[in-house]
Amino acid sequence: MSVQQANAPKVSVSPLQLEDAKEPPLNTFKPKEPYTATIVSVERLVGPKAPGEVCHVVIDHGGNVPYWEGQSYGVIPPGENPKKPGSPHNVRLYSIASTRYGDSFDGRTASLCVRRALYYDPEKGKEDPSKSGVCSNFLCNAKPGDKVQITGPSGKIMLLPEDDPNATHIMIATGTGIAPFRGYLRRMFMESVPKYKFGGLAWLFLGVANSDSLLYDDEFSKYLRDHPDNFRYDTALSREQKNKNGGKMYVQDKIEDYSDEIFKLLDGGAHIYFCGLKGMMPGIQGTLKRVAEERGVSWEEKLSQLKKNKQWHVEVY
């Protein structure tokens, strides 16, 4: 334990009864009877040079819709479904970006990391507001005090395995796929949770377009300073960095740079998580397959072993 670690005070959280459940809460609120929560705040996360806008949305659920790290909420935007007049909109799922205690550490809020979905019309050469994402724009435009219909929580695949507090967790995110990992890392490094004292290695890879698009970078940089023995943080900035072949640096290129270490960690039982747009997976899988074959290992066999051992966690959308 470094001197820095000893000196980094953690935040106390409540209510600690949120640690008592043996199973994660699932679908407490369903689409037919959602919970009416309240917007606490909406904050732009990215700088002026980021392509597109990403917002951090804090929602007050009053402690009535508890969840675990790695789960998702559904959001039903206001208005009627254009495909089913008279019916509400379909539920949109968002990975929760906070721990079960929320950003105010009192178990009453949940945070979402939302990219505003806009449609660029190539024929007109400009954005077509009639095709912009209904739910993401509702959330990014919301004001404190606005009501929001939520469902859930849902999902088990991205729950943080806590049976071994000294495990290794390799997290690979593109864009807003950072959400569940922010929750994990706050639980590991920011909060004082009596039942979970993390002493392993958390290694985060984040792929975004440029420096202005980095998400929660201040938090992650602080963990790096305070917990240098337990946290690693690598970013792939596709519009600013080049990979070893001179092309754009994507998250799979970073993985390739560290592939020897990653494979050794997986052989030793590390968990690996992927979250982001589904287009991220073919490139990453291709890289892992190539690296495995260079090591004389069948990737198909390796992957089925990782899945069997519950080391492989994927949530893409």
GILINTA-V781726 format. One record per backbone hydrogen bond with DSSP energy under -1.0 kcal/mol. CO is the residue of the C=O (numbers start at 1). NH is the residue of the N-H. If there is no record, write none. Layout:
# GILINTA-V781726
CO_NH, CO_NH
This chain:
# GILINTA-V781726
2_6, 3_7, 5_8, 7_9, 11_192, 15_18, 16_19, 17_20, 29_152, 30_33, 35_150, 37_148, 38_60, 39_145, 41_58, 43_56, 47_50, 53_116, 54_45, 55_114, 56_43, 57_112, 58_40, 58_41, 59_110, 60_38, 61_64, 68_71, 71_96, 72_154, 73_94, 74_151, 75_92, 81_84, 84_87, 87_81, 92_75, 94_73, 99_102, 101_107, 102_105, 105_14, 108_61, 108_62, 110_59, 111_97, 112_57, 114_55, 117_133, 119_128, 121_125, 121_126, 126_121, 128_131, 129_132, 133_137, 134_138, 135_139, 136_140, 137_141, 143_146, 146_39, 148_37, 149_76, 150_35, 151_74, 152_29, 153_27, 154_72, 156_159, 164_167, 165_199, 165_200, 167_201, 168_271, 169_203, 170_273, 171_205, 172_275, 173_207, 174_177, 175_178, 176_179, 178_182, 179_183, 180_184, 181_185, 182_186, 183_187, 184_188, 185_189, 186_190, 186_191, 190_11, 191_193, 193_196, 201_169, 202_232, 203_171, 204_234, 205_173, 206_236, 207_175, 208_238, 209_239, 210_213, 211_214, 212_47, 216_220, 217_221, 218_222, 219_223, 220_224, 221_225, 222_226, 223_227, 227_230, 227_231, 230_202, 232_204, 234_206, 236_208, 237_240, 237_241, 241_249, 243_246, 247_243, 250_253, 250_254, 251_255, 252_256, 253_257, 254_258, 256_259, 258_262, 259_263, 260_264, 261_265, 262_266, 263_267, 264_268, 265_270, 266_269, 271_170, 272_313, 273_172, 274_315, 275_174, 276_317, 277_280, 278_281, 280_284, 281_285, 282_286, 283_287, 284_288, 285_289, 286_290, 287_291, 288_292, 289_293, 290_294, 291_295, 292_297, 293_296, 298_302, 299_303, 300_304, 301_305, 302_306, 303_307, 304_308, 305_309, 306_311, 307_310, 311_272, 313_274, 315_276
